[in-house]
Amino acid sequence: MKDGNFIDYVKLHVSSGKGGSGSSHLHREKYLEKGGPDGGDGGRGGHVILKGNENLWTLIEFSFKRHLKAGHGGNGSKQRSTGSDGEDIYIDVPLGTVIRDTDTEEIINEVTSHNEEIIIAEGGMGGRGNWHFKSSTNQTPRYSQPGIDGQERNITLELKVLADVGLVGFPNAGKSTLLSVITSAKPKIANYEFTTLKPNLGIVKYRDFQSFVVADIPGIIEGAAEGKGLGYRFLRHIERNSTLLFLIPCDADDIKEQYDILLDELRRYNPELLDKDRLIAVSKTDMLDEELKAELDEQLKEDFNGIPYVFISSVAQTGLQKLKDELWKILNKDPEA
């Protein structure tokens, strides 16, 4: 997915360095014509290493640089001198990056902490010099080992946004507007579907200088689990959120039906998403008078059967403190409870 400077999916071709060749040098000095073998070992080829960087939030660096190659190891030399190791290449990636083998689709690893290092392609070993092969029956071996070739592989980097709360809703449900009023984020807002084409993160300032992170993610449509609309490009970002906030406007034809559709798309993508804590925010309630709101409240108590929900209006900025309180309560509940 690409929008502006935000890129969360790239394919790379990486190559580690070849090991240096061992030396088959024979020791020579002015008064020593037939010295023994003293060829040194070749140096190790450079590794390709992924490194977590908490200051990054996008994979844009790889937009125009898809081939990455580490340095080759140096050859061994006389006096048993070992060749220099090839230069390792470090690839800084945002936290929450999943590394996948492009050819097999197998997940290799994922980066979740700052300065965490993961070797993606190991450099080839250097060859051994001829002094290793000296024996009682072969005093002057004139052969050595070549270096081992490095590895080449195709990898895919997928960024999954790390946030405490993920906003879930249909396109144009008002997620970006809500994020803009409860955080200092400045997401793009307009009255048409798929205004949000990339995840937006915002920090919600809570009481006593505490805070938590909310991610506004592109809206779901029916069939998203099969790739329709923004499909799984959106859904994978939800996997990192500990709590899901479902945003459904009060003027929806059927609030419970919209909730069920959203829940079903999550289930079809990854059933484990249903184990996450949930909160429902019924938005745009500034359009309702107190009588209609009371009727809707009674209906939702029956429909949601214990699932917590709150009434909010991002425009009128009502119910927002209660929303923050409920989210904070969920995020900090006792896991044993």
N, C-alpha and C positions, 0 to 999 in steps of 0.2 A: 504494500500500500504506500502510495506516495502523495504527499500534499505539502507544498512548500519545502521546508527543510526537514520534514519528518519522513523518514524511511524506516520501515520495520521488517523488511524482508529482502535479503540479498543472497545471490549465489556467487561463490568464490572458487577459484582454482588455486590450491596452495601446493608448494613444492619445498620440501626440506633439502638441505645441502648434502652433497655427496661427501663421503669420507675421503681424506687424503691417502695417497699411496705410501706404503712403507718403503724405506730406502734399502737398497742392496749394496751399500757402500762398504768397501774394505779399508781398514785402517792403514794409513801410510804416513811415515815420517822420514826425515832425511836419512837416518841410519837404520830404518826399519822398513825393508822393502815388502815383506810379506806379513803384515799385521792381520789380526783376525777381523771378523765382520763387526761393524759398528754402525750399521744403518738403523736410524730411528723410526719410530712408528708414525703413521699418518694421523693428522688431527681429525676429530669428530666433525661431521657436517652439522650445519646450523639447524636448530629446531624451529618449527613454526608454533608460536605460543599465543593463546588467547588470554587476555588479562582484563579482569573486571575494573571498570572505572565508574565510580558513583557520580562523576560530574558530566557524564554523557547521557543523552536521552534519545539518540537517533543513530541510525547506521548510515547516515548521509556520506560519511567519509569514503564509503566503498562504492559510491555511485559510478565513479569513473575509473576505479582501480580494482579490477576484478581478479587480477593475477598477482599473487604474492609469492616471492621466492627467497629462501634463506641462503646464506653464503656457504660455499664449499670449504671443506677442511684443507689445511695446508699439507703438503707432502713432508715426510720425514727426511732427515738429512744426516750427515756424518756425526760421529761422536754421540751416537744414540740420541740425537736431538729430535724431540717429538714436534711434528708440525702443529701449527696454530689451529685451534678449533674454528669452525666456520661461524660467522656472525648469526646469532639467533635473530629472528624477526618477531617482534611483539605486535599483536593486534589488539588495541584497546577497544572494548565493546561495553555498552551499557549493561547495568545489572538487569537480570531478567532475560538475557539472551540465551536461546536454546541453539545448540550446534547439532545439525543433522547431516548424515551422509547423504548427499544428493542422489547417488546411484542406488542405494539400498533403502532409503527413507528411514534408516535406523537412527535413533537419537544417540549421539556420541556422549554428550554431556551438557551441562547448563551452568551459566555463570550467575551466582547469586550474591557474592560478597565482594567488597572493594579489595583490589590488589590480588584477588584469587587468580592463579595461573593454571592454565590447562594446555598441555602439549597436544596439539592436533596432528602434527606430522613430525616424527622423530628423525633427526639427522642420521645419516649412515655412519657406521663405525669406521674408524681409520684402519688401514691395513697395518699388519705387523712388519717391522723391519727384519733384516736378515739375521741379526744377532740372536733372535728368538729361536732360530732353526739350527744353531750350532750344536753339534753332538760329537761324541767320541769317534764316530765313523765318518762325520762330515764336518771337518774343521773350518772350512771356508765356504759356507753356502752362498751362492751368488743369486739367490732369488728372494723375493719378498712378496707380501700380499698386496693386491690392489685394494683401494678403499671400496666400501659397500655403497651402492647407490642410495640416494635419499628416497623418500616417499612422495608420491603425488596423489592427491585426492581432490575430489569435488565436494565442497561442503555448502550447506545452506544455513544462514544465520536468520533466526526468527526472534524478534523482540516481543516479549510479553510484558506489558506494563505492570510495574509493581505499585500497588496502591492498596489502601485499607478498604475502601468502598468503591464498588463499580456501579455506575448508573446504567440500568437496563430499561429499555423502552423502545417503542416504535419510532420511526423517523418523525420528526416534527412534534415530539411529545413535550418538548420544553426542557430537555436535559441541559443544553448549553446555557439557557437562560438561568436555570437553577444554579449551575456551577458559577455563573458570573456574579450572583448575588450572595452566595454563601462563602465565596473565596475571592481572592484577588486575581483570578485567572481572567483572561480576555478572549474567550472563544468566539469564533465567527457565529453570528446569529442572524437568521433570516427566516422568512415564512415559506419555506419549501423543504421537501424531503432531502435527506442526506446533506444538510448543511455541513455537518461534521464528517469529515473524511479521514480524520486521524484522531487518536486519543488525545484528550486534553487533560492535564493534571492540575489540580488546585489544592492548596492547603487551607483547611478549615480551621480558623482560630476559635478555640473553645475557652471555657472558663479557666482561670488561674494559669494563663499563659500556656495551656496545653493545646495540642493540635492533632489533626489526622488528615490523611490524603484521600481525595476523591478523584476518580477518573471518569470523565465523560467520554463514552465510547460510541462509535457510529451505531445508528439504530438498527434493530432487528426487523426483518420482514419474514413472513412465512416462507419456509424453505431455506433459511439461512444456513442450517446445518448441512444442506446439500450444496452450498456454495452460491445460492441465489443472492442477489443484491451484493452486499459487501461480504456476505458469507462468513466462512471460517476465518477470514482475515480479521474480522471483528471479534468473533467468538473466542479466539485464543487469548485475547487480552483479559477476558473475564477470569481465566483460570488462576491468576495471581491475586485476585481480590479476596479478602477474607469474608467480606459481607457484601451482599447484593441489594441494592436499593432499586426497586421497581417503580418507575415513574409512569403513572397512567392519568391522563386528563379526565376531569369529572364529566366532560361532555362526550366521552366515548359512548358508542352505542351500547356496549356491554362491558363494564369494567372487569368483571370476573372472567369473561371470555378472553379479553385481551391478556389478562394475567396468565390464564391457562395456555394460551398460544406461546407467550414468551417462555414460560416454564418448559413447555414441550420442546421448543427449539434448543434450549439448554440441555435438556435430557438427551435429545438425539445426538447432540454434538459430543457430550461427555456426561454420563450419568452422575459422576462424582460432583458435578456442579450443584446438584440438588442437596448435597450435604452441607452447603454453606448457609450461614445465617441470612435471613431475608427480612426486609422491611419494605412496606408498600407506601408510597407517597402519592396521594390523590391530589393532582395539581389543578390549577386554574379555578380554585374554589371561590375566588372573588366574584365569579359569575352567579353564585348561588346565594339566595337569602337564607336566613336562619331556619326557616321551616323546611326548605328543600334539603338543606344540609343535614337536618335531624332525620329526615326520611332516608337519605342516602346512608347515613351512619347506621341506622337500624338494618338496612339491607346488607351492608358490607359486613356487619357482625355475623350475620347468618352465612353470607357467601364465603368469607375467609376463615371462619371457624377457628379463631385463636391466633391466626397470623397477624402480627402487629401492623397497624397502618396509621397514617396521620394525614390530616387535611392541610394543604399548603397553598399559597399563592406567591409565585416568584415576583409577579408584577406589583401586587399590593404588599408584598413582604410580610405576609401573615403565616403563622405556624412554623416559621423557619427555626426559631429557638427550640421548639418542641422537637422538630426533626433532628436537630443537632444533639439534643439530650438523648433521644432514642438511639441514635447511631452510636453515641459515646457509651451508652449503657450496654449495647450489644458487643461493641469492640472490646470492652473491658470486663465482660462477665467472667465469672469463675468457670473455667473449662470443666471442672468436676461437677458443676451444678446441673 
